[in-house]
Amino acid sequence: ARIFNTFGPRMHPNDGRVVSNFIIQSLQNMPITIYGDGTQTRSFQYVDDLVSGLVSLMNSSFDSPCNIGNPDEYSIKKFAEQIIEMTESTSELTYLPAVADDPTQRKADISVAKREINWEPKVTVQDGLKRTIAYFKNELEIAGGEILPTGPEAAKPKGKLDMSSSSVSSSSQEEKKRKRES
């Protein structure tokens, strides 16, 4: 399988990817960072479509390269503007030098997937973005209202208690309760 840009809930907010960067920046009304002039294009697919595409491919007898992606193509600039609009942000676009060897176009040709495994994406990019924006809004709340999306000063969000911490916490709470009862 050749997997194209995939996004959705549970992405790390500062993984350096276009979707997470743009959403985190716009939710905080930070400038949206675009590398290059913004005319380069990408295809984005929602994670549910990726999973269904991979399952379809695994359940088939097809054993040649197969693109799993959404053929809808967006310029990076238009994509950033769409996220700003969907988040009701006051963010402005900031342009930085293009990344070396960054392709000007990435568009998934899924004709093989349609023909050989009877697959195509079902979730629109718009619907996927709504779900992903809601997820990141919640992550931003958990992090106390600030997440730096990328770069050397990137801040990882404050996580929820992991299982070992919560079991320790539960044990100490039970111990305190026993002491009060005795």
C-alpha positions as semicolon CSV with decimal commas, in nm:
position;residue;x (nm);y (nm);z (nm)
1;A;0,000;0,000;0,000
2;R;0,110;0,353;-0,074
3;I;-0,041;0,565;0,200
4;F;-0,112;0,933;0,137
5;N;-0,142;1,210;0,400
6;T;-0,373;1,085;0,673
7;F;-0,526;1,281;0,958
8;G;-0,774;1,240;1,239
9;P;-0,821;1,232;1,614
10;R;-0,531;1,106;1,824
11;M;-0,266;1,267;1,603
12;H;0,006;1,416;1,817
13;P;-0,047;1,793;1,824
14;N;0,317;1,872;1,752
15;D;0,413;1,595;1,514
16;G;0,512;1,849;1,249
17;R;0,242;1,749;1,001
18;V;0,044;2,003;0,801
19;V;-0,300;1,919;0,944
20;S;-0,201;1,915;1,312
21;N;0,017;2,226;1,273
22;F;-0,254;2,427;1,099
23;I;-0,527;2,324;1,344
24;I;-0,318;2,384;1,658
25;Q;-0,195;2,720;1,527
26;S;-0,543;2,836;1,425
27;L;-0,712;2,725;1,749
28;Q;-0,464;2,946;1,933
29;N;-0,495;3,234;1,681
30;M;-0,125;3,192;1,606
31;P;0,015;3,265;1,260
32;I;-0,027;2,968;1,024
33;T;0,315;2,865;0,894
34;I;0,333;2,782;0,524
35;Y;0,662;2,665;0,376
36;G;0,694;2,799;0,021
37;D;0,431;3,007;-0,156
38;G;0,135;2,784;-0,068
39;T;0,062;2,674;-0,425
40;Q;0,198;2,324;-0,369
41;T;-0,084;2,069;-0,345
42;R;-0,162;1,774;-0,122
43;S;-0,430;1,510;-0,086
44;F;-0,559;1,443;0,266
45;Q;-0,757;1,143;0,385
46;Y;-0,937;1,078;0,712
47;V;-0,798;0,794;0,922
48;D;-1,117;0,583;0,896
49;D;-1,071;0,573;0,519
50;L;-0,709;0,466;0,553
51;V;-0,809;0,179;0,782
52;S;-1,090;0,061;0,554
53;G;-0,855;0,082;0,254
54;L;-0,588;-0,124;0,426
55;V;-0,843;-0,383;0,540
56;S;-0,983;-0,406;0,187
57;L;-0,633;-0,452;0,048
58;M;-0,541;-0,717;0,307
59;N;-0,864;-0,907;0,243
60;S;-0,802;-0,911;-0,133
61;S;-0,568;-1,121;-0,341
62;F;-0,420;-0,809;-0,503
63;D;-0,044;-0,797;-0,443
64;S;0,084;-0,502;-0,644
65;P;0,125;-0,136;-0,543
66;C;-0,203;0,031;-0,453
67;N;-0,254;0,395;-0,353
68;I;-0,468;0,447;-0,043
69;G;-0,560;0,814;-0,026
70;N;-0,818;1,074;-0,110
71;P;-0,795;1,206;-0,467
72;D;-0,926;1,550;-0,366
73;E;-0,640;1,794;-0,410
74;Y;-0,587;2,113;-0,207
75;S;-0,330;2,387;-0,233
76;I;-0,160;2,432;0,102
77;K;-0,274;2,795;0,113
78;K;-0,642;2,707;0,046
79;F;-0,622;2,426;0,301
80;A;-0,488;2,666;0,565
81;E;-0,763;2,916;0,484
82;Q;-1,025;2,643;0,518
83;I;-0,897;2,549;0,864
84;I;-0,889;2,916;0,971
85;E;-1,252;2,947;0,864
86;M;-1,362;2,622;1,030
87;T;-1,196;2,717;1,361
88;E;-1,323;3,076;1,342
89;S;-0,965;3,185;1,395
90;T;-0,803;3,524;1,355
91;S;-0,477;3,358;1,244
92;E;-0,289;3,504;0,951
93;L;-0,072;3,317;0,702
94;T;0,306;3,339;0,744
95;Y;0,533;3,225;0,464
96;L;0,874;3,069;0,524
97;P;1,123;2,937;0,268
98;A;1,019;2,615;0,096
99;V;1,159;2,289;0,228
100;A;1,424;2,138;0,000
101;D;1,289;1,867;-0,232
102;D;0,927;1,941;-0,135
103;P;0,711;1,821;-0,426
104;T;0,482;2,077;-0,587
105;Q;0,200;1,825;-0,624
106;R;0,085;1,518;-0,436
107;K;-0,243;1,378;-0,554
108;A;-0,357;1,023;-0,490
109;D;-0,453;0,831;-0,803
110;I;-0,681;0,564;-0,657
111;S;-0,794;0,408;-0,985
112;V;-0,618;0,079;-0,896
113;A;-0,781;0,072;-0,551
114;K;-1,124;0,129;-0,705
115;R;-1,073;-0,138;-0,969
116;E;-0,883;-0,405;-0,775
117;I;-1,014;-0,383;-0,418
118;N;-1,338;-0,192;-0,470
119;W;-1,227;0,087;-0,235
120;E;-1,255;0,462;-0,229
121;P;-1,268;0,712;0,060
122;K;-1,608;0,774;0,220
123;V;-1,536;1,057;0,468
124;T;-1,509;1,402;0,313
125;V;-1,208;1,609;0,410
126;Q;-1,451;1,868;0,554
127;D;-1,620;1,611;0,783
128;G;-1,285;1,467;0,886
129;L;-1,156;1,813;0,971
130;K;-1,462;1,882;1,188
131;R;-1,388;1,569;1,392
132;T;-1,017;1,642;1,411
133;I;-1,068;2,005;1,512
134;A;-1,301;1,891;1,793
135;Y;-1,033;1,647;1,912
136;F;-0,761;1,913;1,911
137;K;-0,986;2,162;2,092
138;N;-1,015;1,908;2,372
139;E;-0,638;1,839;2,371
140;L;-0,572;2,212;2,393
141;E;-0,804;2,234;2,694
142;I;-0,625;1,945;2,865
143;A;-0,289;2,114;2,795
144;G;-0,404;2,431;2,971
145;G;-0,467;2,635;2,659
146;E;-0,125;2,630;2,495
147;I;0,052;2,386;2,268
148;L;0,346;2,493;2,054
149;P;0,296;2,295;1,735
150;T;0,651;2,248;1,601
151;G;1,010;2,355;1,618
152;P;1,273;2,350;1,892
153;E;1,036;2,515;2,140
154;A;0,748;2,273;2,072
155;A;0,559;2,189;2,387
156;K;0,417;1,845;2,434
157;P;0,066;1,856;2,576
158;K;0,018;1,766;2,939
159;G;-0,102;1,410;2,928
160;K;-0,371;1,240;3,124
161;L;-0,254;1,013;3,404
162;D;-0,114;0,691;3,270
163;M;-0,232;0,359;3,411
164;S;0,059;0,321;3,652
165;S;0,005;0,672;3,791
166;S;-0,367;0,622;3,833
167;S;-0,322;0,285;4,003
168;V;-0,074;0,443;4,245
169;S;-0,316;0,728;4,295
170;S;-0,603;0,483;4,354
171;S;-0,394;0,281;4,601
172;S;-0,297;0,587;4,803
173;Q;-0,659;0,708;4,802
174;E;-0,777;0,369;4,929
175;E;-0,507;0,374;5,198
176;K;-0,619;0,722;5,312
177;K;-0,980;0,603;5,320
178;R;-0,887;0,300;5,539
179;K;-0,696;0,525;5,780
180;R;-0,997;0,756;5,813
181;E;-1,229;0,462;5,878
182;S;-1,007;0,311;6,150
